[in-house]
């Protein structure tokens, strides 16, 4: 199984951890007004994946938190450690 396939396989199990990380991120709170973990899960929608060796970036282009920004979540290994959030737009 490829690295990308392993990430997609565990993604459904990791979405709550991803949302928790985003809830605690200062830039997420600034841009999106202190959303709850449940609201973030409901509004992330489709994601895309880029990988670089043993880490990668999940990008949320089509989220419904707003209609302007793009959210990137950098991670290590197979979604084992989250390294940072970038918001562009």
C-alpha positions, 0 to 999 in steps of 0.5 A: 500500500502506498503512503498516500493510500495509508493516509486516506485509509486512516483519515476518517479515524483522524478527523476528530484529532485534525479538528481538535488541532484546528480548534486550538490553532490561533489563526483558525480562531482569528479567521473563523471565530472560535468554531467548535470541533463539531462545526469544523468537522461538518464544514471541512468537506473535501480535502486534497493531499500533497506528500513530501517523503514522510510528511504532507499537507492536507488542503481544504479548498472547498470547505464551508467555513467561508468562501475566501480562504484555503486551509493547509494542514501540515503533518508528519508520518501517517497523520501522527503529528500535526505541524502547522496550519496555513490560511491563504486567501 
